[in-house]
């Protein structure tokens, strides 16, 4: 296979160690494989996507969603190579790199979906909050591997690390953000992906790092939008959240405009004829074919082709995505059953936080040994630094699956629950 000149040594450089040992795999394949074989990736099978993990076997979890996003991301790469005049057999977007970004994009999300994310952000606001994408970055750079009592990241390539940096403004650089930030201590990784001098220049040119997303990050983001607004809608219909009656009441209440009405009519017709999955499968293909590669100028465009080009999505696909996101938000995420699950997840996580706080954060010696052994050691090592203690607590709570969180909560608070067989 000929060398792909789209990427250079700048893109392949790993975060730690200068140059990786020779391998039969490309550097981007190594990045991807390290994610796939991690316990954090496997845990996604028991983390909420829309519906509480394990409630029904056929609904999507964070894991199946991530796999679908990765497939869509690879397909976008292959389509662009066949469609774009800027790409050829020796100059193309690496689909292994995009796959790695897609598989990783939800790695740091906590139990109980976006509700769990909001809860942890509130509980840990005093140490920079919580953000699922920032937690993904923390896993990949700092904590994915545990060995000999220590944590370390995977030393990702610059291109892969940049590909998961969907948001680049730090917590303190924004005004009381609710989401879409990185932790303040992660600015060093932003400096690495941009190089320090370019990092400063980018801030001056764009005014916000949020505007500086690499091409692979843009592909991952559109692949995520595609899977989210298409596949979650299918699950919503199968779960009974999107019945014809509810949809028609919603449309009458909302007063759909000329742009949304045809989309609504077609959607209702597809449900009525029981052909939604087939039609929406075709829509995924339409969303992939809506992509175009366009040149761009940025502070990094002269350094790497990842910033010399941008992904452009046609307006029709964007309108369709906006419509189905609106349907999902109004009729699924804001529905009473899902709000009840959000409330339960919030209560469980807050109770677990209070238990950790009572046992470790508010006393010099642990009142109760409720943390697993290794986390308890890290907590003890951070005794002199309250902020590091809270960091251990945040990492622990974020790492739990839905089932782990519920079981620990039962052991702590349910007098009739005494199982020690399923210890985590």
DRENSEGU-575460 format. One record per atom (N, C-alpha, C): x, y, z. Coordinates in steps of 0.02 Angstrom, whole numbers, padded with zeros to 5 digits, always signed. Atoms other than C-alpha are relative to their C-alpha. Layout:
<pts>
XYZ;...
</pts>
This chain:
<pts>
+00043-00060+00000;+00000+00000+00000;+00044+00062+00000;-00040-00060+00004;+00069+00170-00047;-00012+00044+00061;+00003-00044-00058;+00103+00301+00086;-00055+00052-00011;+00054-00051+00003;-00043+00417+00125;+00030+00068+00017;-00033-00065-00011;+00028+00592+00103;-00047+00052+00031;+00045-00047-00035;-00126+00672+00184;+00026+00015+00069;-00026-00007-00069;-00037+00646+00352;+00076+00003-00001;-00072-00007-00007;+00138+00689+00409;+00021-00022+00070;-00025+00018-00066;+00250+00653+00558;-00032+00043+00055;+00034-00044-00048;+00165+00801+00644;-00065-00033+00025;+00064+00032-00018;-00001+00705+00642;+00011-00065+00038;-00013+00064-00031;+00077+00540+00696;+00034+00005+00068;-00038-00006-00062;+00176+00609+00843;-00043-00017+00061;+00039+00018-00060;+00118+00529+01007;+00009+00051+00056;-00002-00047-00055;+00082+00628+01163;+00061-00010+00045;-00057+00016-00044;+00219+00540+01263;+00048-00046-00037;-00049+00048+00023;+00380+00459+01208;+00030+00013-00068;-00031-00017+00063;+00425+00545+01045;-00025-00041-00059;+00020+00043+00056;+00405+00399+00922;-00016-00069+00026;+00019+00068-00020;+00316+00233+00943;+00045-00052-00032;-00037+00055+00032;+00404+00068+00911;-00033-00021-00065;+00028+00024+00064;+00382-00006+00738;-00053-00053+00014;+00056+00045-00009;+00220-00103+00721;-00027-00016-00069;+00030+00016+00065;+00133-00195+00580;-00062+00042-00013;+00058-00044+00007;-00013-00078+00613;+00022+00073-00010;-00014-00072+00003;-00020+00106+00571;-00011+00030+00069;+00012-00032-00065;-00014+00228+00718;-00073+00010+00016;+00071-00011-00013;-00200+00263+00696;-00036-00066+00015;+00028+00066-00017;-00241+00077+00699;+00017-00019+00071;-00019+00013-00069;-00146+00064+00862;-00045+00039+00047;+00047-00041-00041;-00250+00208+00934;-00068-00034+00004;+00067+00031+00001;-00411+00122+00881;-00001-00064+00040;-00001+00064-00034;-00361-00049+00945;+00005+00008+00075;-00006-00012-00072;-00312+00020+01115;-00067+00019+00030;+00067-00019-00025;-00486+00094+01133;-00045-00062+00003;+00045+00057+00004;-00577-00064+01078;+00013-00050+00056;-00018+00051-00050;-00483-00174+01202;+00002+00028+00071;+00000-00029-00067;-00507-00058+01351;-00064-00018+00038;+00059+00014-00041;-00624-00093+01496;-00050+00058-00004;+00045-00058+00004;-00694+00084+01480;-00045-00006-00061;+00042+00009+00060;-00755+00041+01304;-00052-00054+00013;+00049+00053-00014;-00836-00121+01362;-00055+00023+00047;+00050-00025-00047;-00925-00028+01502;-00057+00037-00035;+00052-00036+00035;-01022+00069+01371;-00061-00043-00014;+00057+00044+00012;-01131-00085+01346;-00051+00006+00056;+00046-00006-00057;-01208-00047+01517;-00009+00072+00021;+00013-00071-00014;-01223+00142+01505;-00057+00025-00045;+00060-00024+00034;-01382+00232+01455;+00017+00040-00062;+00000-00044+00058;-01399+00300+01279;-00062+00044+00003;+00063-00036-00010;-01583+00351+01288;-00038-00033+00057;+00038+00037-00050;-01666+00215+01390;+00048-00034+00049;-00042+00027-00052;-01598+00146+01552;+00029-00067-00022;-00034+00060+00023;-01469+00011+01515;-00032-00062+00030;+00027+00064-00023;-01540-00165+01525;-00076-00003+00004;+00073+00001-00006;-01722-00111+01524;-00032-00043-00054;+00022+00043+00055;-01750-00191+01354;+00062-00019-00040;-00061+00025+00032;-01625-00297+01259;+00014+00033-00068;-00012-00022+00069;-01651-00220+01087;+00011+00075-00006;-00014-00071+00005;-01630-00035+01130;+00075+00013-00001;-00071-00017+00005;-01467+00051+01094;+00029+00020+00067;-00038-00022-00057;-01338+00073+01230;+00054+00047-00027;-00056-00041+00023;-01187+00187+01226;+00048-00039-00044;-00045+00041+00040;-01088+00042+01155;-00026-00009-00071;+00026+00011+00067;-01202+00000+01009;-00004+00067-00038;-00001-00066+00032;-01221+00187+00975;+00069+00017-00026;-00069-00016+00020;-01032+00208+00969;+00021-00041-00061;-00017+00042+00057;-01014+00061+00849;-00035+00026-00063;+00037-00028+00057;-01148+00137+00735;+00032+00065-00024;-00033-00062+00019;-01062+00306+00739;+00065-00015-00038;-00063+00018+00033;-00897+00223+00692;-00012-00025-00071;+00015+00024+00068;-00977+00134+00543;-00018+00058-00046;+00019-00058+00040;-01053+00297+00482;+00061+00043-00015;-00061-00039+00011;-00888+00388+00506;+00044-00030-00053;-00040+00033+00052;-00794+00259+00402;-00033+00009-00068;+00035-00006+00064;-00928+00268+00267;+00007+00071-00028;-00011-00069+00024;-00910+00458+00258;+00069+00006-00031;-00068-00001+00028;-00722+00436+00231;+00001-00032-00070;-00001+00035+00064;-00751+00311+00091;-00039+00038-00053;+00038-00039+00048;-00884+00418+00010;+00040+00061-00024;-00039-00060+00019;-00774+00574+00014;+00057-00018-00047;-00055+00020+00044;-00631+00479-00065;-00024-00014-00071;+00028+00014+00067;-00743+00424-00209;-00029+00062-00032;+00037-00058+00025;-00827+00594-00226;+00042+00063-00009;-00035-00065-00002;-00699+00730-00190;+00057+00004-00050;-00055-00011+00047;-00582+00800-00320;+00066+00014+00036;-00061-00016-00038;-00459+00841-00181;+00035-00063+00025;-00028+00061-00028;-00428+00659-00132;+00016-00050-00055;-00016+00054+00046;-00347+00512-00220;+00030-00058+00039;-00024+00060-00032;-00268+00343-00184;+00061+00012+00045;-00060-00015-00041;-00113+00425-00108;-00012+00059+00047;+00014-00061-00039;-00200+00570-00021;-00073-00004+00022;+00069+00014-00021;-00353+00526+00083;-00006+00004+00076;+00015-00002-00072;-00436+00539+00253;+00003-00071+00027;-00010+00067-00027;-00386+00391+00360;-00062-00023+00037;+00062+00024-00032;-00542+00292+00404;+00013-00035+00067;-00016+00029-00066;-00452+00201+00546;+00004+00055+00053;-00003-00057-00046;-00418+00370+00627;-00070+00024+00017;+00069-00022-00012;-00599+00424+00606;-00037-00051+00042;+00033+00052-00039;-00658+00256+00674;+00021+00005+00073;-00025-00007-00069;-00548+00279+00829;-00035+00059+00035;+00034-00058-00029;-00623+00452+00858;-00073-00016+00015;+00071+00016-00009;-00800+00387+00837;-00011-00050+00057;+00006+00050-00054;-00776+00236+00951;+00012+00032+00068;-00019-00031-00063;-00705+00352+01084;-00047+00055+00023;+00032-00064-00012;-00828+00495+01075;-00043+00002+00063;+00041+00003-00061;-00938+00437+01221;+00034-00036+00058;-00036+00041-00049;-00803+00348+01321;-00005+00027+00071;+00000-00029-00067;-00809+00470+01466;-00068+00016+00028;+00067-00016-00025;-00997+00483+01484;-00017-00042+00061;+00013+00034-00063;-01061+00436+01657;-00062-00044-00004;+00064+00037+00000;-01204+00321+01708;-00059+00046-00006;+00065-00034+00003;-01383+00375+01674;-00001+00058-00051;+00006-00046+00057;-01350+00472+01513;+00015+00072+00016;-00014-00071-00008;-01354+00660+01499;-00024+00026+00068;+00021-00019-00067;-01449+00671+01663;+00055-00011+00051;-00057+00014-00043;-01302+00589+01751;+00056+00051-00009;-00051-00051+00014;-01186+00712+01666;-00017+00066+00036;+00021-00062-00034;-01286+00859+01732;+00008-00005+00076;-00007+00009-00072;-01286+00786+01908;+00073+00006+00022;-00071-00003-00019;-01097+00762+01913;+00028+00071-00010;-00023-00069+00010;-01071+00937+01843;-00020+00043+00060;+00023-00038-00059;-01173+01008+01987;+00040-00019+00062;-00033+00023-00061;-01088+00902+02119;+00074+00019+00002;-00073-00013+00001;-00910+00940+02062;+00015+00068-00031;-00010-00066+00031;-00932+01119+02003;+00060+00036+00030;-00054-00036-00033;-00804+01180+02130;+00069-00022-00023;-00065+00020+00028;-00664+01082+02044;-00001+00000-00076;+00002-00006+00072;-00711+01129+01867;-00055-00039-00033;+00059+00031+00028;-00873+01035+01847;+00013-00069-00029;-00006+00064+00035;-00900+00880+01742;-00026+00009-00071;+00021-00003+00070;-00912+00864+01553;+00019-00066-00033;-00012+00066+00027;-00928+00699+01460;+00058-00001-00049;-00054-00001+00048;-00810+00749+01319;+00067+00013+00034;-00061-00012-00038;-00682+00817+01442;+00022-00063+00037;-00016+00062-00035;-00694+00653+01538;+00028-00052-00049;-00029+00043+00052;-00661+00558+01376;+00074+00017-00009;-00069-00023+00006;-00504+00662+01356;+00042-00022+00059;-00037+00021-00059;-00454+00623+01535;+00016-00075-00002;-00013+00072+00006;-00472+00436+01506;+00057-00014-00048;-00048+00016+00052;-00371+00436+01347;+00070+00025+00016;-00066-00029-00014;-00230+00546+01412;+00028-00020+00068;-00024+00006-00069;-00222+00503+01599;-00018-00065+00035;+00026+00051-00047;-00324+00358+01667;-00025-00065-00032;+00031+00058+00032;-00373+00226+01538;+00030-00066+00025;-00034+00061-00022;-00244+00098+01597;+00015+00004+00075;-00018+00007-00071;-00222+00039+01778;+00050-00057+00005;-00048+00054-00011;-00065-00059+01821;+00048+00020+00055;-00047-00011-00056;+00048-00076+01974;-00023+00059+00043;+00026-00052-00043;-00067+00042+02068;+00003+00070-00029;-00005-00066+00031;-00045+00183+01943;-00046+00003-00061;+00042-00012+00058;-00149+00260+01805;+00041+00034-00055;-00032-00035+00056;-00093+00314+01633;-00046-00002-00060;+00039-00001+00061;-00165+00357+01465;+00033-00042-00054;-00025+00042+00055;-00132+00279+01296;+00053+00035-00042;-00046-00040+00041;-00013+00415+01231;-00023+00003-00072;+00030-00002+00067;-00124+00451+01081;+00041+00042-00049;-00030-00043+00051;-00061+00522+00917;-00033+00068+00003;+00027-00069+00001;-00085+00708+00892;-00066+00002-00039;+00060-00003+00042;-00215+00678+00755;-00060-00032+00036;+00055+00033-00037;-00318+00558+00863;-00022+00044+00059;+00017-00043-00057;-00310+00671+01017;-00040+00060-00024;+00036-00057+00028;-00365+00818+00910;-00069-00020-00024;+00064+00024+00027;-00503+00713+00834;-00054-00009+00052;+00050+00006-00053;-00588+00688+01002;-00012+00066+00037;+00008-00066-00033;-00569+00871+01055;-00055+00039-00035;+00057-00034+00030;-00742+00924+01003;-00007+00071+00027;+00002-00066-00031;-00735+01070+01125;+00070+00016+00026;-00069-00018-00017;-00575+01166+01160;+00006+00058+00049;-00002-00051-00052;-00622+01307+01277;-00001-00034+00068;-00002+00030-00067;-00581+01268+01458;-00054+00029+00044;+00052-00020-00046;-00699+01284+01604;+00006+00073+00021;-00009-00069-00025;-00624+01447+01669;+00002+00051-00056;+00001-00047+00057;-00615+01522+01494;-00071+00017-00022;+00069-00014+00016;-00804+01519+01484;-00037+00023+00062;+00038-00030-00055;-00935+01605+01592;-00050-00050+00027;+00043+00047-00034;-01010+01474+01709;-00033-00049-00049;+00028+00044+00052;-01030+01343+01572;-00037-00059+00030;+00036+00060-00019;-01156+01202+01587;+00029-00062-00033;-00031+00056+00037;-01065+01094+01459;+00046+00029-00054;-00040-00019+00057;-00953+01100+01305;+00065+00036+00021;-00064-00028-00021;-00785+01131+01390;+00048-00057+00016;-00048+00046-00028;-00625+01044+01439;+00020+00024+00069;-00022-00020-00066;-00555+01043+01615;+00061+00046-00006;-00055-00049+00004;-00431+01182+01653;+00068-00034-00005;-00066+00033+00002;-00287+01060+01681;+00013-00035-00066;-00008+00033+00065;-00317+00990+01506;+00024+00048-00054;-00023-00048+00051;-00259+01148+01418;+00068-00022-00029;-00065+00025+00024;-00088+01064+01404;-00010-00046-00061;+00013+00045+00057;-00166+00937+01284;-00023+00041-00061;+00018-00045+00055;-00242+01076+01181;+00063+00032-00029;-00063-00028+00024;-00069+01154+01170;+00038-00052-00041;-00035+00052+00038;+00000+00987+01111;-00031-00008-00069;+00030+00013+00066;-00127+00964+00971;+00008+00060-00047;-00008-00059+00042;-00103+01143+00910;+00072+00022-00006;-00065-00028-00015;+00077+01168+00963;-00010+00066+00036;+00012-00055-00048;+00100+01303+01093;-00010+00067-00035;+00005-00065+00033;+00130+01452+00978;-00063+00006-00042;+00061+00000+00040;-00011+01405+00860;-00061+00004+00045;+00054-00002-00049;-00121+01380+01013;-00018+00072+00016;+00012-00071-00017;-00100+01563+01060;-00027+00037-00061;+00022-00034+00061;-00120+01620+00880;-00072-00016-00015;+00069+00020+00013;-00280+01520+00861;-00049+00037+00043;+00045-00036-00045;-00355+01605+01013;-00010+00071-00024;+00005-00069+00023;-00317+01775+00940;-00042+00005-00065;+00035-00003+00064;-00384+01734+00767;-00074-00016+00007;+00069+00024-00003;-00543+01641+00813;-00040+00026+00059;+00036-00025-00058;-00584+01714+00983;-00024-00056+00045;+00022+00057-00040;-00633+01539+01043;+00025-00063-00034;-00027+00062+00028;-00554+01368+01021;-00055-00045-00026;+00055+00042+00023;-00727+01296+00990;-00004+00000-00076;+00004-00005+00072;-00710+01353+00809;+00055-00040-00035;-00056+00034+00030;-00552+01251+00782;-00006-00075+00009;+00008+00073-00002;-00608+01072+00753;+00035-00030-00061;-00033+00033+00055;-00503+00955+00648;-00051-00032-00047;+00045+00031+00049;-00577+00875+00492;-00029-00065+00027;+00024+00064-00026;-00588+00704+00577;-00050+00011+00056;+00048-00016-00053;-00676+00783+00726;-00067+00021-00030;+00062-00021+00033;-00803+00862+00608;-00037-00061-00029;+00032+00061+00025;-00835+00693+00526;-00031-00039+00057;+00028+00035-00058;-00857+00611+00696;-00063+00034+00025;+00058-00037-00026;-00978+00748+00748;-00061-00010-00044;+00057+00011+00045;-01088+00728+00594;-00023-00073+00002;+00019+00070-00007;-01083+00539+00609;-00041-00011+00064;+00037+00004-00063;-01141+00558+00790;-00070+00030-00008;+00065-00031+00013;-01281+00677+00737;-00045-00047-00041;+00038+00046+00043;-01334+00553+00603;-00028-00058+00040;+00022+00056-00040;-01342+00406+00722;-00051+00021+00052;+00044-00024-00054;-01425+00509+00858;-00069+00017-00027;+00066-00024+00022;-01564+00588+00755;-00037-00052-00041;+00034+00052+00038;-01601+00432+00653;-00015-00060+00044;+00009+00062-00036;-01574+00281+00763;-00038+00008+00066;+00038-00011-00062;-01639+00356+00926;-00074+00010-00014;+00070-00007+00019;-01799+00401+00835;-00032-00069-00011;+00026+00068+00011;-01821+00219+00780;-00013-00034+00067;+00010+00029-00066;-01797+00162+00960;-00060+00032+00035;+00056-00035-00031;-01923+00294+01015;-00067-00026-00024;+00062+00029+00027;-02056+00223+00900;-00011-00070+00028;+00007+00069-00025;-02021+00044+00954;-00017-00001+00075;+00013-00003-00072;-02029+00098+01137;-00069+00028+00015;+00067-00027-00010;-02199+00179+01111;-00001+00074+00019;-00001-00072-00016;-02141+00358+01146;-00027+00041-00058;+00019-00039+00059;-02179+00412+00968;-00059-00034-00035;+00060+00027+00031;-02354+00348+00935;-00029+00053-00046;+00031-00047+00047;-02457+00425+00796;-00041+00053+00037;+00042-00047-00037;-02574+00504+00923;+00042+00055+00033;-00043-00049-00032;-02434+00588+01019;+00032+00047-00051;-00031-00041+00052;-02351+00648+00860;-00049+00052-00027;+00049-00047+00028;-02511+00726+00794;-00018+00054+00051;+00013-00052-00051;-02547+00813+00960;+00058+00049+00004;-00059-00043-00002;-02369+00878+00962;+00002+00048-00059;-00002-00042+00060;-02380+00943+00783;-00053+00056+00005;+00053-00050-00007;-02545+01032+00820;+00020+00053+00051;-00021-00047-00052;-02471+01110+00977;+00057+00045-00023;-00059-00037+00020;-02308+01163+00896;-00013+00047-00059;+00013-00040+00060;-02381+01231+00734;+00060-00002-00047;-00059+00010+00041;-02253+01164+00611;+00003+00048-00059;-00009-00047+00055;-02181+01281+00480;+00005-00038-00066;-00001+00030+00067;-02168+01250+00293;+00059-00046-00011;-00059+00042+00006;-01996+01174+00314;-00010-00067+00035;+00007+00060-00041;-02047+01047+00447;-00060-00043-00020;+00062+00037+00013;-02222+00998+00387;+00010-00059-00047;-00010+00059+00044;-02166+00888+00239;+00039-00056+00035;-00038+00051-00036;-02041+00799+00352;-00045-00037+00049;+00046+00031-00048;-02176+00769+00481;-00049-00046-00036;+00048+00041+00037;-02301+00704+00352;+00031-00065-00024;-00034+00061+00023;-02174+00582+00280;+00015-00047+00058;-00016+00039-00060;-02124+00525+00455;-00062-00039+00023;+00063+00032-00022;-02305+00489+00505;-00020-00055-00049;+00018+00050+00051;-02335+00398+00341;+00043-00062+00005;-00046+00058-00007;-02182+00287+00367;-00018-00042+00062;+00021+00037-00059;-02241+00241+00542;-00065-00038-00014;+00064+00031+00015;-02417+00205+00480;+00008-00062-00044;-00011+00056+00046;-02350+00089+00344;+00052-00050+00026;-00047+00046-00033;-02228+00005+00465;+00063-00012-00042;-00061+00006+00040;-02076+00040+00358;+00054+00049+00024;-00044-00052-00026;-01983+00160+00471;+00074-00021-00003;-00071+00020-00002;-01823+00058+00493;+00030-00002-00069;-00027+00003+00068;-01802+00029+00307;+00011+00070-00028;-00006-00068+00025;-01834+00211+00264;+00056+00037+00035;-00052-00035-00037;-01720+00275+00401;+00069-00028-00015;-00063+00027+00024;-01584+00156+00343;+00023+00035-00062;-00016-00038+00060;-01592+00244+00176;+00022+00071+00018;-00018-00067-00020;-01585+00412+00265;+00073+00005+00024;-00070-00001-00021;-01418+00365+00343;+00045+00007-00061;-00038-00007+00062;-01351+00341+00167;-00006+00071-00029;+00009-00069+00024;-01425+00510+00118;+00043+00049+00039;-00041-00044-00042;-01338+00593+00265;+00074-00007-00016;-00071+00010+00020;-01172+00515+00214;+00014+00035-00065;-00011-00032+00065;-01193+00575+00035;-00011+00075+00001;+00009-00073-00005;-01236+00750+00097;+00066+00035+00014;-00064-00029-00020;-01052+00776+00143;+00042+00020-00060;-00047-00024+00050;-00927+00875+00041;+00063+00023+00035;-00063-00024-00025;-00744+00915+00067;+00015+00068-00031;-00014-00067+00025;-00701+01100+00052;+00065+00026+00030;-00061-00029-00029;-00536+01194+00073;-00018+00052+00053;+00009-00053-00050;-00518+01309+00223;+00068+00028+00019;-00060-00031-00026;-00393+01427+00298;-00007+00008+00075;-00001-00007-00072;-00347+01423+00481;+00073+00007+00021;-00069-00005-00023;-00193+01451+00589;+00040-00064-00010;-00034+00064+00007;-00154+01266+00564;-00002-00028-00071;+00009+00029+00067;-00195+01245+00379;+00067-00009-00036;-00065+00009+00030;-00012+01264+00331;+00042-00053+00033;-00037+00048-00039;+00042+01136+00459;-00024-00071-00013;+00029+00066+00009;-00077+00990+00430;-00061+00004-00045;+00058+00003+00044;-00205+00941+00300;-00065-00008+00038;+00060+00006-00041;-00325+00906+00442;-00034+00068+00011;+00028-00068-00005;-00350+01095+00448;+00002+00037-00067;+00002-00030+00066;-00326+01129+00263;-00067-00013-00034;+00066+00017+00027;-00497+01051+00230;-00052-00002+00056;+00056+00001-00047;-00666+01058+00313;-00056-00042-00029;+00058+00038+00022;-00823+00951+00307;-00059+00048-00008;+00059-00040+00013;-00974+01035+00229;-00059-00047-00010;+00060+00042+00005;-01148+00959+00249;-00055+00042-00032;+00050-00041+00035;-01288+01014+00132;-00059+00019+00045;+00051-00031-00043;-01431+01117+00203;-00060-00046+00009;+00059+00044-00006;-01567+00987+00168;+00012-00052+00055;-00016+00050-00052;-01480+00855+00277;+00000+00033+00068;+00000-00035-00064;-01453+00983+00414;-00070+00015+00024;+00069-00014-00019;-01637+01032+00411;-00034-00064+00025;+00030+00064-00021;-01689+00849+00423;+00026-00020+00069;-00029+00017-00065;-01569+00820+00568;-00030+00043+00055;+00030-00045-00050;-01635+00973+00660;-00071-00020+00017;+00069+00019-00012;-01814+00914+00639;-00004-00061+00045;+00004+00061-00040;-01784+00740+00708;+00031+00009+00069;-00026-00016-00066;-01678+00808+00850;-00055+00034+00042;+00054-00034-00035;-01824+00920+00895;-00054-00049+00022;+00049+00052-00018;-01944+00772+00892;+00025-00040+00059;-00029+00041-00053;-01827+00670+01001;+00001+00038+00066;-00003-00040-00061;-01804+00812+01126;-00068+00009+00031;+00066-00016-00027;-01988+00856+01143;-00039-00061+00021;+00045+00057-00012;-02067+00684+01138;+00034-00060+00034;-00035+00055-00034;-01932+00568+01205;+00034+00026+00063;-00040-00021-00058;-01810+00659+01318;-00040+00039+00051;+00040-00039-00047;-01941+00773+01394;-00063-00037+00022;+00059+00039-00020;-02069+00634+01417;+00005-00018+00074;+00001+00014-00072;-02123+00590+01593;+00041-00062+00019;-00039+00059-00020;-02047+00413+01595;+00075+00013+00001;-00072-00014+00002;-01875+00476+01543;+00020+00052+00052;-00014-00048-00053;-01885+00624+01661;+00002-00035+00068;-00001+00038-00062;-01925+00501+01800;+00066-00038+00007;-00065+00035-00003;-01770+00399+01754;+00057+00049+00013;-00050-00051-00014;-01668+00559+01753;+00000+00017+00075;+00006-00017-00071;-01733+00598+01926;+00031-00056+00043;-00029+00056-00038;-01688+00424+01988;+00076-00001-00005;-00072-00002+00009;-01514+00435+01913;+00033+00055+00040;-00025-00056-00039;-01489+00605+01993;+00002-00017+00074;+00004+00019-00070;-01543+00538+02162;+00054-00052+00018;-00049+00053-00013;-01431+00384+02150;+00070+00030+00003;-00067-00028+00002;-01276+00483+02101;+00012+00049+00057;-00009-00046-00056;-01306+00617+02232;+00009-00038+00065;-00007+00041-00060;-01328+00484+02366;+00070-00031+00004;-00067+00029+00001;-01167+00399+02313;+00053+00052+00015;-00047-00054-00014;-01076+00565+02315;-00001+00018+00074;+00004-00016-00072;-01140+00602+02491;+00034-00054+00041;-00033+00054-00037;-01080+00432+02549;+00076+00006-00006;-00071-00010+00008;-00908+00463+02475;+00024+00060+00039;-00018-00061-00036;-00905+00637+02549;+00004-00013+00075;+00001+00015-00071;-00954+00576+02723;+00058-00045+00020;-00050+00050-00018;-00829+00434+02718;+00072+00022-00012;-00068-00016+00020;-00678+00515+02636;+00017+00074-00002;-00017-00070+00015;-00692+00700+02598;-00008+00046+00060;+00014-00044-00056;-00752+00769+02764;+00029-00025+00065;-00032+00024-00061;-00646+00671+02886;+00071-00022-00017;-00069+00017+00013;-00461+00636+02904;+00010-00075-00011;-00003+00073+00010;-00487+00448+02918;-00067-00024-00028;+00063+00024+00029;-00616+00354+02813;-00046-00028+00054;+00050+00027-00047;-00774+00323+02914;-00022-00070-00021;+00020+00065+00027;-00821+00178+02801;+00041-00013-00062;-00040+00017+00058;-00720+00087+02671;-00046-00023-00057;+00049+00016+00051;-00846+00097+02530;+00029+00002-00071;-00032+00000+00066;-00726+00128+02385;+00034-00067-00012;-00042+00058+00016;-00647-00019+02294;+00072+00013+00021;-00066-00005-00031;-00471-00055+02354;+00046+00050-00034;-00047-00044+00034;-00372+00036+02220;-00021+00074+00005;+00024-00069-00006;-00482+00192+02222;+00010+00025+00072;-00011-00020-00069;-00468+00193+02412;+00073+00019+00011;-00072-00017-00005;-00277+00193+02396;+00013+00068-00030;-00010-00065+00031;-00283+00339+02276;-00030+00056+00042;+00031-00050-00044;-00400+00431+02393;+00046+00014+00060;-00045-00009-00057;-00280+00402+02538;+00062+00039-00020;-00059-00036+00024;-00133+00463+02435;-00013+00074-00010;+00018-00070+00012;-00228+00625+02403;-00027+00034+00062;+00029-00025-00062;-00273+00655+02585;+00017+00073+00013;-00022-00069-00014;-00173+00818+02594;-00026+00050-00052;+00023-00044+00055;-00255+00887+02436;-00074-00012-00013;+00072+00010+00008;-00446+00904+02445;-00023-00001-00073;+00020-00001+00071;-00457+00945+02259;+00016-00066-00034;-00017+00066+00029;-00366+00784+02212;-00046-00054+00026;+00048+00048-00027;-00480+00688+02328;-00066+00002-00039;+00063-00006+00037;-00632+00757+02238;+00009-00024-00072;-00013+00026+00067;-00549+00713+02073;-00006-00076+00000;+00007+00073-00005;-00536+00531+02130;-00074-00019+00003;+00071+00014-00006;-00720+00536+02179;-00036+00011-00066;+00032-00014+00065;-00770+00614+02012;+00016-00055-00050;-00019+00053+00046;-00671+00486+01912;-00037-00066+00016;+00032+00063-00020;-00746+00343+02013;-00074+00000-00020;+00071-00003+00016;-00927+00399+01994;-00011-00001-00076;+00008-00002+00073;-00904+00436+01808;+00013-00068-00032;-00018+00065+00030;-00831+00263+01778;-00053-00054+00009;+00050+00052-00015;-00981+00169+01847;-00048-00011-00058;+00056+00014+00045;-01106+00083+01734;-00065+00013+00038;+00065-00008-00033;-01291+00105+01768;-00010-00054+00053;+00010+00056-00047;-01296-00067+01849;+00044+00004+00061;-00045-00007-00058;-01144-00038+01959;-00025+00053+00048;+00024-00054-00042;-01214+00126+02022;-00061-00021+00040;+00062+00022-00034;-01383+00048+02063;+00015-00052+00053;-00017+00052-00049;-01305-00102+02151;+00034+00029+00061;-00034-00032-00057;-01189+00004+02258;-00050+00039+00042;+00051-00039-00036;-01335+00117+02301;-00043-00046+00042;+00041+00047-00039;-01439-00033+02355;+00038-00025+00061;-00038+00024-00058;-01299-00099+02466;+00004+00052+00055;-00008-00053-00049;-01282+00069+02550;-00065+00021+00032;+00061-00032-00024;-01463+00120+02568;-00061-00046+00005;+00057+00045-00003;-01579-00030+02548;+00012-00052+00055;-00012+00046-00056;-01591-00124+02715;-00011-00073-00018;+00016+00069+00018;-01660-00280+02629;+00046-00028-00054;-00046+00023+00053;-01523-00289+02497;+00066-00017+00032;-00061+00021-00035;-01374-00389+02560;+00044-00044-00044;-00038+00043+00044;-01299-00470+02406;+00074+00019+00001;-00072-00011+00007;-01110-00489+02410;+00028-00041-00057;-00022+00042+00055;-01104-00606+02262;+00021+00043-00060;-00013-00040+00060;-01105-00467+02131;+00043+00061+00016;-00044-00056-00017;-00971-00358+02209;+00037+00024-00062;-00035-00029+00058;-00891-00240+02082;+00072+00013+00018;
</pts>
